[in-house]
Amino acid sequence: MRSPAAILFLLAVLVAGAGAAFAFGSEKPPTVAVGVVMPADPRGPMLARFAVLVYGLSRNAKLTYAGVSGVDQRPDKAGIRYQMVVTAVEDGGATAKYRAVIWGVPETSRWTLLQFKRVN
């Protein structure tokens, strides 16, 4: 016969696992303690280059990637939505800033440029 302690332990493990699974699917970003610095997402510059390339190819514009700032990421549907400010050099040599919104599924080739607008 099984001991009551073993049954209670098994029940506690099942409840803790169900709580973690529920938290994984939530739409809220994780909370971070004050003073904790989160590491920068290494995909930011890569996605900014992707945005400049896709926009340039679709609009026949000669843009060159120069930098990225303000990368923000949020869970969205089955992927992640990135918003960032991309600095690009135009054909005439002028530097301009653009707001780029990109959606994709990490670790796949499924990425979409949703918006690329010049910021004044």
N, CA, C and O atoms as CSV, one atom per row, in Angstrom:
chain,resi,resn,atom,element,x,y,z
A,1,MET,N,N,0.836,-1.177,0.000
A,1,MET,CA,C,0.000,0.000,0.000
A,1,MET,C,C,0.883,1.244,0.000
A,1,MET,O,O,1.948,1.256,0.618
A,2,ARG,N,N,0.451,2.260,-0.676
A,2,ARG,CA,C,1.234,3.489,-0.774
A,2,ARG,C,C,1.055,4.345,0.470
A,2,ARG,O,O,-0.018,4.394,1.072
A,3,SER,N,N,2.141,5.018,0.833
A,3,SER,CA,C,2.075,5.855,2.031
A,3,SER,C,C,1.427,7.193,1.696
A,3,SER,O,O,1.540,7.669,0.567
A,4,PRO,N,N,0.758,7.798,2.655
A,4,PRO,CA,C,0.136,9.108,2.418
A,4,PRO,C,C,1.165,10.189,2.077
A,4,PRO,O,O,0.845,11.124,1.342
A,5,ALA,N,N,2.379,10.081,2.589
A,5,ALA,CA,C,3.411,11.077,2.291
A,5,ALA,C,C,3.795,11.034,0.822
A,5,ALA,O,O,4.000,12.081,0.207
A,6,ALA,N,N,3.896,9.842,0.252
A,6,ALA,CA,C,4.243,9.709,-1.167
A,6,ALA,C,C,3.135,10.265,-2.053
A,6,ALA,O,O,3.407,10.907,-3.068
A,7,ILE,N,N,1.884,10.018,-1.668
A,7,ILE,CA,C,0.755,10.528,-2.452
A,7,ILE,C,C,0.713,12.050,-2.381
A,7,ILE,O,O,0.470,12.705,-3.395
A,8,LEU,N,N,0.945,12.622,-1.207
A,8,LEU,CA,C,0.949,14.084,-1.069
A,8,LEU,C,C,2.101,14.701,-1.874
A,8,LEU,O,O,1.938,15.756,-2.487
A,9,PHE,N,N,3.253,14.046,-1.868
A,9,PHE,CA,C,4.390,14.541,-2.649
A,9,PHE,C,C,4.068,14.543,-4.145
A,9,PHE,O,O,4.353,15.518,-4.842
A,10,LEU,N,N,3.479,13.461,-4.633
A,10,LEU,CA,C,3.104,13.363,-6.045
A,10,LEU,C,C,2.075,14.426,-6.414
A,10,LEU,O,O,2.160,15.035,-7.480
A,11,LEU,N,N,1.116,14.646,-5.542
A,11,LEU,CA,C,0.101,15.668,-5.782
A,11,LEU,C,C,0.726,17.063,-5.831
A,11,LEU,O,O,0.341,17.879,-6.669
A,12,ALA,N,N,1.683,17.346,-4.945
A,12,ALA,CA,C,2.357,18.658,-4.934
A,12,ALA,C,C,3.146,18.872,-6.213
A,12,ALA,O,O,3.164,19.981,-6.749
A,13,VAL,N,N,3.801,17.825,-6.715
A,13,VAL,CA,C,4.566,17.941,-7.959
A,13,VAL,C,C,3.632,18.216,-9.132
A,13,VAL,O,O,3.953,19.045,-9.984
A,14,LEU,N,N,2.492,17.549,-9.198
A,14,LEU,CA,C,1.534,17.764,-10.281
A,14,LEU,C,C,0.964,19.174,-10.263
A,14,LEU,O,O,0.826,19.799,-11.315
A,15,VAL,N,N,0.634,19.680,-9.089
A,15,VAL,CA,C,0.082,21.040,-8.975
A,15,VAL,C,C,1.131,22.070,-9.371
A,15,VAL,O,O,0.810,23.032,-10.069
A,16,ALA,N,N,2.368,21.892,-8.945
A,16,ALA,CA,C,3.436,22.838,-9.295
A,16,ALA,C,C,3.694,22.826,-10.794
A,16,ALA,O,O,3.924,23.883,-11.381
A,17,GLY,N,N,3.662,21.666,-11.423
A,17,GLY,CA,C,3.864,21.570,-12.868
A,17,GLY,C,C,2.737,22.221,-13.642
A,17,GLY,O,O,2.984,22.861,-14.664
A,18,ALA,N,N,1.500,22.073,-13.178
A,18,ALA,CA,C,0.359,22.694,-13.855
A,18,ALA,C,C,0.435,24.205,-13.752
A,18,ALA,O,O,0.084,24.908,-14.700
A,19,GLY,N,N,0.889,24.716,-12.614
A,19,GLY,CA,C,1.031,26.170,-12.455
A,19,GLY,C,C,2.073,26.736,-13.398
A,19,GLY,O,O,1.872,27.809,-13.965
A,20,ALA,N,N,3.188,26.034,-13.577
A,20,ALA,CA,C,4.244,26.498,-14.479
A,20,ALA,C,C,3.778,26.469,-15.924
A,20,ALA,O,O,4.111,27.373,-16.690
A,21,ALA,N,N,3.016,25.456,-16.317
A,21,ALA,CA,C,2.510,25.374,-17.690
A,21,ALA,C,C,1.529,26.497,-17.969
A,21,ALA,O,O,1.520,27.044,-19.072
A,22,PHE,N,N,0.702,26.852,-16.992
A,22,PHE,CA,C,-0.242,27.934,-17.183
A,22,PHE,C,C,0.483,29.265,-17.332
A,22,PHE,O,O,0.084,30.090,-18.154
A,23,ALA,N,N,1.530,29.490,-16.559
A,23,ALA,CA,C,2.277,30.749,-16.612
A,23,ALA,C,C,3.012,30.897,-17.942
A,23,ALA,O,O,3.203,32.019,-18.411
A,24,PHE,N,N,3.427,29.792,-18.558
A,24,PHE,CA,C,4.168,29.860,-19.826
A,24,PHE,C,C,3.325,30.448,-20.936
A,24,PHE,O,O,3.855,31.173,-21.778
A,25,GLY,N,N,2.045,30.169,-20.972
A,25,GLY,CA,C,1.190,30.645,-22.053
A,25,GLY,C,C,0.596,32.017,-21.818
A,25,GLY,O,O,-0.168,32.490,-22.659
A,26,SER,N,N,0.905,32.676,-20.720
A,26,SER,CA,C,0.311,33.978,-20.432
A,26,SER,C,C,0.875,35.043,-21.361
A,26,SER,O,O,1.994,34.912,-21.857
A,27,GLU,N,N,0.106,36.088,-21.594
A,27,GLU,CA,C,0.507,37.163,-22.494
A,27,GLU,C,C,1.296,38.256,-21.782
A,27,GLU,O,O,1.840,39.144,-22.439
A,28,LYS,N,N,1.368,38.211,-20.475
A,28,LYS,CA,C,2.070,39.246,-19.731
A,28,LYS,C,C,3.571,39.005,-19.782
A,28,LYS,O,O,4.015,37.866,-19.633
A,29,PRO,N,N,4.370,40.067,-19.991
A,29,PRO,CA,C,5.821,39.873,-19.948
A,29,PRO,C,C,6.255,39.557,-18.523
A,29,PRO,O,O,5.594,39.973,-17.571
A,30,PRO,N,N,7.350,38.829,-18.363
A,30,PRO,CA,C,7.798,38.500,-17.020
A,30,PRO,C,C,8.196,39.751,-16.249
A,30,PRO,O,O,8.742,40.699,-16.813
A,31,THR,N,N,7.916,39.738,-14.959
A,31,THR,CA,C,8.291,40.881,-14.134
A,31,THR,C,C,9.747,40.740,-13.719
A,31,THR,O,O,10.241,39.638,-13.480
A,32,VAL,N,N,10.412,41.867,-13.641
A,32,VAL,CA,C,11.823,41.888,-13.294
A,32,VAL,C,C,11.992,42.767,-12.073
A,32,VAL,O,O,11.401,43.844,-11.991
A,33,ALA,N,N,12.791,42.317,-11.132
A,33,ALA,CA,C,13.040,43.095,-9.923
A,33,ALA,C,C,13.731,44.406,-10.280
A,33,ALA,O,O,14.476,44.476,-11.258
A,34,VAL,N,N,13.483,45.434,-9.493
A,34,VAL,CA,C,14.088,46.740,-9.719
A,34,VAL,C,C,15.599,46.616,-9.585
A,34,VAL,O,O,16.100,46.009,-8.638
A,35,GLY,N,N,16.319,47.196,-10.540
A,35,GLY,CA,C,17.767,47.178,-10.492
A,35,GLY,C,C,18.397,46.030,-11.257
A,35,GLY,O,O,19.615,45.996,-11.430
A,36,VAL,N,N,17.575,45.076,-11.724
A,36,VAL,CA,C,18.110,43.946,-12.481
A,36,VAL,C,C,18.200,44.341,-13.949
A,36,VAL,O,O,17.218,44.802,-14.530
A,37,VAL,N,N,19.354,44.164,-14.541
A,37,VAL,CA,C,19.556,44.518,-15.940
A,37,VAL,C,C,19.384,43.264,-16.777
A,37,VAL,O,O,20.099,42.279,-16.594
A,38,MET,N,N,18.422,43.307,-17.706
A,38,MET,CA,C,18.179,42.177,-18.602
A,38,MET,C,C,19.186,42.236,-19.741
A,38,MET,O,O,19.487,43.328,-20.223
A,39,PRO,N,N,19.715,41.108,-20.185
A,39,PRO,CA,C,20.656,41.120,-21.302
A,39,PRO,C,C,19.963,41.509,-22.599
A,39,PRO,O,O,18.788,41.207,-22.811
A,40,ALA,N,N,20.704,42.178,-23.452
A,40,ALA,CA,C,20.145,42.590,-24.737
A,40,ALA,C,C,19.908,41.367,-25.607
A,40,ALA,O,O,20.682,40.411,-25.583
A,41,ASP,N,N,18.824,41.411,-26.377
A,41,ASP,CA,C,18.503,40.304,-27.268
A,41,ASP,C,C,19.453,40.349,-28.454
A,41,ASP,O,O,19.529,41.371,-29.136
A,42,PRO,N,N,20.173,39.280,-28.714
A,42,PRO,CA,C,21.136,39.297,-29.818
A,42,PRO,C,C,20.479,39.346,-31.194
A,42,PRO,O,O,21.159,39.582,-32.192
A,43,ARG,N,N,19.168,39.127,-31.259
A,43,ARG,CA,C,18.482,39.173,-32.558
A,43,ARG,C,C,18.209,40.597,-33.039
A,43,ARG,O,O,17.877,40.782,-34.210
A,44,GLY,N,N,18.336,41.605,-32.181
A,44,GLY,CA,C,18.005,42.976,-32.552
A,44,GLY,C,C,18.725,43.468,-33.793
A,44,GLY,O,O,18.058,43.849,-34.755
A,45,PRO,N,N,20.062,43.480,-33.827
A,45,PRO,CA,C,20.761,43.943,-35.024
A,45,PRO,C,C,20.481,43.082,-36.253
A,45,PRO,O,O,20.397,43.603,-37.365
A,46,MET,N,N,20.338,41.782,-36.068
A,46,MET,CA,C,20.044,40.901,-37.194
A,46,MET,C,C,18.673,41.217,-37.790
A,46,MET,O,O,18.522,41.264,-39.011
A,47,LEU,N,N,17.679,41.432,-36.935
A,47,LEU,CA,C,16.340,41.751,-37.426
A,47,LEU,C,C,16.282,43.149,-38.033
A,47,LEU,O,O,15.516,43.387,-38.967
A,48,ALA,N,N,17.080,44.070,-37.515
A,48,ALA,CA,C,17.131,45.413,-38.100
A,48,ALA,C,C,17.704,45.354,-39.515
A,48,ALA,O,O,17.198,46.014,-40.422
A,49,ARG,N,N,18.754,44.565,-39.698
A,49,ARG,CA,C,19.317,44.375,-41.044
A,49,ARG,C,C,18.294,43.729,-41.970
A,49,ARG,O,O,18.181,44.102,-43.138
A,50,PHE,N,N,17.547,42.755,-41.443
A,50,PHE,CA,C,16.480,42.103,-42.200
A,50,PHE,C,C,15.444,43.135,-42.649
A,50,PHE,O,O,15.014,43.115,-43.802
A,51,ALA,N,N,15.040,44.034,-41.749
A,51,ALA,CA,C,14.029,45.043,-42.064
A,51,ALA,C,C,14.514,45.978,-43.170
A,51,ALA,O,O,13.763,46.291,-44.094
A,52,VAL,N,N,15.767,46.423,-43.076
A,52,VAL,CA,C,16.324,47.316,-44.107
A,52,VAL,C,C,16.384,46.600,-45.457
A,52,VAL,O,O,16.044,47.180,-46.488
A,53,LEU,N,N,16.811,45.361,-45.447
A,53,LEU,CA,C,16.919,44.591,-46.686
A,53,LEU,C,C,15.559,44.367,-47.327
A,53,LEU,O,O,15.400,44.598,-48.526
A,54,VAL,N,N,14.575,43.920,-46.553
A,54,VAL,CA,C,13.243,43.642,-47.096
A,54,VAL,C,C,12.588,44.917,-47.605
A,54,VAL,O,O,11.993,44.923,-48.683
A,55,TYR,N,N,12.695,46.002,-46.835
A,55,TYR,CA,C,12.104,47.261,-47.277
A,55,TYR,C,C,12.781,47.757,-48.560
A,55,TYR,O,O,12.103,48.196,-49.489
A,56,GLY,N,N,14.093,47.689,-48.610
A,56,GLY,CA,C,14.816,48.135,-49.800
A,56,GLY,C,C,14.454,47.325,-51.033
A,56,GLY,O,O,14.311,47.882,-52.121
A,57,LEU,N,N,14.305,46.017,-50.873
A,57,LEU,CA,C,13.938,45.171,-52.011
A,57,LEU,C,C,12.500,45.412,-52.460
A,57,LEU,O,O,12.218,45.413,-53.659
A,58,SER,N,N,11.586,45.616,-51.508
A,58,SER,CA,C,10.177,45.791,-51.878
A,58,SER,C,C,9.892,47.176,-52.461
A,58,SER,O,O,8.971,47.319,-53.266
A,59,ARG,N,N,10.650,48.187,-52.078
A,59,ARG,CA,C,10.412,49.561,-52.554
A,59,ARG,C,C,11.460,50.031,-53.559
A,59,ARG,O,O,11.427,51.176,-54.010
A,60,ASN,N,N,12.374,49.156,-53.901
A,60,ASN,CA,C,13.469,49.507,-54.810
A,60,ASN,C,C,14.228,50.735,-54.293
A,60,ASN,O,O,14.595,51.626,-55.059
A,61,ALA,N,N,14.450,50.756,-52.986
A,61,ALA,CA,C,15.166,51.853,-52.334
A,61,ALA,C,C,16.548,51.362,-51.951
A,61,ALA,O,O,16.713,50.229,-51.499
A,62,LYS,N,N,17.540,52.219,-52.133
A,62,LYS,CA,C,18.910,51.850,-51.776
A,62,LYS,C,C,19.207,52.346,-50.372
A,62,LYS,O,O,19.623,53.487,-50.172
A,63,LEU,N,N,18.987,51.468,-49.407
A,63,LEU,CA,C,19.257,51.775,-48.005
A,63,LEU,C,C,20.367,50.864,-47.506
A,63,LEU,O,O,20.489,49.713,-47.926
A,64,THR,N,N,21.171,51.404,-46.603
A,64,THR,CA,C,22.240,50.634,-45.979
A,64,THR,C,C,22.053,50.704,-44.479
A,64,THR,O,O,21.860,51.785,-43.923
A,65,TYR,N,N,22.108,49.571,-43.827
A,65,TYR,CA,C,21.953,49.495,-42.382
A,65,TYR,C,C,23.093,50.244,-41.691
A,65,TYR,O,O,24.259,50.081,-42.048
A,66,ALA,N,N,22.741,51.074,-40.691
A,66,ALA,CA,C,23.758,51.822,-39.943
A,66,ALA,C,C,23.707,51.546,-38.444
A,66,ALA,O,O,24.717,51.707,-37.759
A,67,GLY,N,N,22.542,51.129,-37.915
A,67,GLY,CA,C,22.456,50.860,-36.483
A,67,GLY,C,C,21.022,50.614,-36.046
A,67,GLY,O,O,20.076,50.770,-36.817
A,68,VAL,N,N,20.894,50.226,-34.795
A,68,VAL,CA,C,19.573,49.969,-34.223
A,68,VAL,C,C,19.566,50.425,-32.770
A,68,VAL,O,O,20.590,50.372,-32.088
A,69,SER,N,N,18.405,50.872,-32.304
A,69,SER,CA,C,18.256,51.264,-30.906
A,69,SER,C,C,16.824,51.009,-30.470
A,69,SER,O,O,15.930,50.848,-31.300
A,70,GLY,N,N,16.618,50.975,-29.185
A,70,GLY,CA,C,15.269,50.843,-28.644
A,70,GLY,C,C,14.560,49.566,-29.042
A,70,GLY,O,O,13.388,49.610,-29.416
A,71,VAL,N,N,15.234,48.431,-28.974
A,71,VAL,CA,C,14.605,47.163,-29.345
A,71,VAL,C,C,13.677,46.722,-28.219
A,71,VAL,O,O,14.090,46.592,-27.066
A,72,ASP,N,N,12.420,46.494,-28.575
A,72,ASP,CA,C,11.416,46.047,-27.616
A,72,ASP,C,C,10.781,44.781,-28.162
A,72,ASP,O,O,10.463,44.707,-29.348
A,73,GLN,N,N,10.596,43.796,-27.315
A,73,GLN,CA,C,9.989,42.552,-27.770
A,73,GLN,C,C,8.833,42.167,-26.864
A,73,GLN,O,O,8.893,42.351,-25.648
A,74,ARG,N,N,7.789,41.635,-27.464
A,74,ARG,CA,C,6.601,41.195,-26.740
A,74,ARG,C,C,6.090,39.899,-27.361
A,74,ARG,O,O,6.147,39.740,-28.580
A,75,PRO,N,N,5.592,38.972,-26.547
A,75,PRO,CA,C,4.959,37.784,-27.113
A,75,PRO,C,C,3.727,38.197,-27.912
A,75,PRO,O,O,2.966,39.059,-27.473
A,76,ASP,N,N,3.527,37.597,-29.064
A,76,ASP,CA,C,2.389,37.928,-29.910
A,76,ASP,C,C,1.979,36.680,-30.676
A,76,ASP,O,O,2.741,36.151,-31.484
A,77,LYS,N,N,0.775,36.223,-30.411
A,77,LYS,CA,C,0.249,35.007,-31.032
A,77,LYS,C,C,1.218,33.850,-30.785
A,77,LYS,O,O,1.498,33.534,-29.629
A,78,ALA,N,N,1.725,33.223,-31.813
A,78,ALA,CA,C,2.626,32.079,-31.612
A,78,ALA,C,C,4.084,32.483,-31.805
A,78,ALA,O,O,4.941,31.619,-31.990
A,79,GLY,N,N,4.378,33.781,-31.767
A,79,GLY,CA,C,5.742,34.244,-31.988
A,79,GLY,C,C,6.075,35.432,-31.111
A,79,GLY,O,O,5.522,35.598,-30.024
A,80,ILE,N,N,6.987,36.256,-31.601
A,80,ILE,CA,C,7.419,37.454,-30.872
A,80,ILE,C,C,7.346,38.645,-31.820
A,80,ILE,O,O,7.749,38.556,-32.980
A,81,ARG,N,N,6.829,39.754,-31.313
A,81,ARG,CA,C,6.767,41.001,-32.084
A,81,ARG,C,C,7.866,41.915,-31.576
A,81,ARG,O,O,7.930,42.234,-30.389
A,82,TYR,N,N,8.730,42.331,-32.494
A,82,TYR,CA,C,9.833,43.231,-32.180
A,82,TYR,C,C,9.515,44.618,-32.733
A,82,TYR,O,O,9.069,44.754,-33.873
A,83,GLN,N,N,9.749,45.645,-31.914
A,83,GLN,CA,C,9.664,47.033,-32.365
A,83,GLN,C,C,11.012,47.665,-32.102
A,83,GLN,O,O,11.600,47.467,-31.039
A,84,MET,N,N,11.504,48.426,-33.067
A,84,MET,CA,C,12.829,49.025,-32.915
A,84,MET,C,C,12.945,50.270,-33.776
A,84,MET,O,O,12.147,50.494,-34.686
A,85,VAL,N,N,13.949,51.070,-33.472
A,85,VAL,CA,C,14.295,52.222,-34.298
A,85,VAL,C,C,15.581,51.858,-35.043
A,85,VAL,O,O,16.617,51.582,-34.437
A,86,VAL,N,N,15.482,51.867,-36.366
A,86,VAL,CA,C,16.602,51.479,-37.223
A,86,VAL,C,C,17.175,52.728,-37.872
A,86,VAL,O,O,16.428,53.552,-38.399
A,87,THR,N,N,18.479,52.872,-37.837
A,87,THR,CA,C,19.155,53.962,-38.533
A,87,THR,C,C,19.709,53.404,-39.833
A,87,THR,O,O,20.408,52.391,-39.847
A,88,ALA,N,N,19.380,54.090,-40.934
A,88,ALA,CA,C,19.827,53.632,-42.249
A,88,ALA,C,C,20.367,54.815,-43.041
A,88,ALA,O,O,19.937,55.955,-42.858
A,89,VAL,N,N,21.309,54.525,-43.917
A,89,VAL,CA,C,21.883,55.536,-44.797
A,89,VAL,C,C,21.193,55.415,-46.145
A,89,VAL,O,O,21.162,54.343,-46.750
A,90,GLU,N,N,20.636,56.541,-46.611
A,90,GLU,CA,C,19.938,56.550,-47.892
A,90,GLU,C,C,20.934,56.676,-49.033
A,90,GLU,O,O,22.131,56.855,-48.807
A,91,ASP,N,N,20.435,56.581,-50.258
A,91,ASP,CA,C,21.274,56.594,-51.453
A,91,ASP,C,C,22.130,57.859,-51.544
A,91,ASP,O,O,23.285,57.786,-51.963
A,92,GLY,N,N,21.596,58.996,-51.167
A,92,GLY,CA,C,22.328,60.261,-51.240
A,92,GLY,C,C,23.324,60.469,-50.114
A,92,GLY,O,O,24.044,61.468,-50.112
A,93,GLY,N,N,23.386,59.560,-49.163
A,93,GLY,CA,C,24.320,59.697,-48.045
A,93,GLY,C,C,23.689,60.241,-46.782
A,93,GLY,O,O,24.351,60.317,-45.747
A,94,ALA,N,N,22.416,60.623,-46.843
A,94,ALA,CA,C,21.729,61.145,-45.668
A,94,ALA,C,C,21.351,59.999,-44.735
A,94,ALA,O,O,20.975,58.915,-45.182
A,95,THR,N,N,21.455,60.252,-43.441
A,95,THR,CA,C,21.075,59.255,-42.443
A,95,THR,C,C,19.652,59.524,-41.991
A,95,THR,O,O,19.281,60.669,-41.733
A,96,ALA,N,N,18.856,58.468,-41.894
A,96,ALA,CA,C,17.466,58.603,-41.463
A,96,ALA,C,C,17.133,57.498,-40.473
A,96,ALA,O,O,17.738,56.426,-40.477
A,97,LYS,N,N,16.141,57.792,-39.616
A,97,LYS,CA,C,15.683,56.801,-38.645
A,97,LYS,C,C,14.318,56.285,-39.074
A,97,LYS,O,O,13.472,57.036,-39.558
A,98,TYR,N,N,14.126,54.981,-38.885
A,98,TYR,CA,C,12.885,54.317,-39.252
A,98,TYR,C,C,12.388,53.492,-38.085
A,98,TYR,O,O,13.174,52.917,-37.331
A,99,ARG,N,N,11.079,53.439,-37.944
A,99,ARG,CA,C,10.468,52.554,-36.940
A,99,ARG,C,C,10.107,51.262,-37.647
A,99,ARG,O,O,9.348,51.269,-38.616
A,100,ALA,N,N,10.647,50.162,-37.169
A,100,ALA,CA,C,10.401,48.859,-37.777
A,100,ALA,C,C,9.655,47.966,-36.791
A,100,ALA,O,O,9.977,47.920,-35.604
A,101,VAL,N,N,8.653,47.261,-37.307
A,101,VAL,CA,C,7.921,46.272,-36.527
A,101,VAL,C,C,8.055,44.952,-37.269
A,101,VAL,O,O,7.695,44.844,-38.441
A,102,ILE,N,N,8.577,43.951,-36.571
A,102,ILE,CA,C,8.846,42.652,-37.170
A,102,ILE,C,C,8.211,41.590,-36.292
A,102,ILE,O,O,8.301,41.646,-35.065
A,103,TRP,N,N,7.563,40.617,-36.934
A,103,TRP,CA,C,6.991,39.493,-36.203
A,103,TRP,C,C,7.655,38.219,-36.684
A,103,TRP,O,O,7.927,38.064,-37.874
A,104,GLY,N,N,7.917,37.306,-35.758
A,104,GLY,CA,C,8.504,36.042,-36.171
A,104,GLY,C,C,8.522,35.012,-35.074
A,104,GLY,O,O,8.197,35.282,-33.918
A,105,VAL,N,N,8.912,33.820,-35.477
A,105,VAL,CA,C,9.046,32.702,-34.556
A,105,VAL,C,C,10.535,32.417,-34.417
A,105,VAL,O,O,11.179,32.023,-35.389
A,106,PRO,N,N,11.097,32.611,-33.213
A,106,PRO,CA,C,12.526,32.367,-33.034
A,106,PRO,C,C,12.919,30.945,-33.428
A,106,PRO,O,O,12.131,30.006,-33.313
A,107,GLU,N,N,14.146,30.819,-33.890
A,107,GLU,CA,C,14.730,29.546,-34.309
A,107,GLU,C,C,14.059,28.957,-35.546
A,107,GLU,O,O,14.170,27.757,-35.800
A,108,THR,N,N,13.358,29.797,-36.321
A,108,THR,CA,C,12.775,29.363,-37.594
A,108,THR,C,C,13.105,30.408,-38.646
A,108,THR,O,O,13.738,31.420,-38.345
A,109,SER,N,N,12.684,30.169,-39.864
A,109,SER,CA,C,12.858,31.156,-40.933
A,109,SER,C,C,11.557,31.905,-41.185
A,109,SER,O,O,11.385,32.499,-42.249
A,110,ARG,N,N,10.658,31.886,-40.244
A,110,ARG,CA,C,9.354,32.517,-40.396
A,110,ARG,C,C,9.361,33.915,-39.774
A,110,ARG,O,O,9.029,34.083,-38.600
A,111,TRP,N,N,9.745,34.916,-40.574
A,111,TRP,CA,C,9.814,36.299,-40.115
A,111,TRP,C,C,9.101,37.195,-41.117
A,111,TRP,O,O,9.185,36.969,-42.324
A,112,THR,N,N,8.402,38.211,-40.624
A,112,THR,CA,C,7.629,39.112,-41.467
A,112,THR,C,C,7.869,40.554,-41.042
A,112,THR,O,O,7.821,40.871,-39.854
A,113,LEU,N,N,8.126,41.423,-42.009
A,113,LEU,CA,C,8.241,42.853,-41.748
A,113,LEU,C,C,6.837,43.433,-41.808
A,113,LEU,O,O,6.224,43.462,-42.875
A,114,LEU,N,N,6.323,43.894,-40.672
A,114,LEU,CA,C,4.963,44.423,-40.613
A,114,LEU,C,C,4.902,45.914,-40.894
A,114,LEU,O,O,3.934,46.402,-41.478
A,115,GLN,N,N,5.937,46.640,-40.478
A,115,GLN,CA,C,5.931,48.100,-40.668
A,115,GLN,C,C,7.351,48.624,-40.758
A,115,GLN,O,O,8.247,48.149,-40.060
A,116,PHE,N,N,7.545,49.602,-41.618
A,116,PHE,CA,C,8.846,50.274,-41.746
A,116,PHE,C,C,8.549,51.707,-42.148
A,116,PHE,O,O,8.359,51.999,-43.329
A,117,LYS,N,N,8.509,52.605,-41.164
A,117,LYS,CA,C,8.131,54.008,-41.405
A,117,LYS,C,C,9.235,54.931,-40.949
A,117,LYS,O,O,9.905,54.685,-39.946
A,118,ARG,N,N,9.412,55.995,-41.702
A,118,ARG,CA,C,10.405,57.001,-41.343
A,118,ARG,C,C,9.938,57.775,-40.115
A,118,ARG,O,O,8.770,58.149,-40.006
A,119,VAL,N,N,10.875,58.009,-39.189
A,119,VAL,CA,C,10.596,58.756,-37.979
A,119,VAL,C,C,11.191,60.137,-38.142
A,119,VAL,O,O,12.361,60.278,-38.499
A,120,ASN,N,N,10.388,61.158,-37.883
A,120,ASN,CA,C,10.888,62.544,-38.018
A,120,ASN,C,C,11.507,63.016,-36.729
A,120,ASN,O,O,11.980,64.150,-36.651
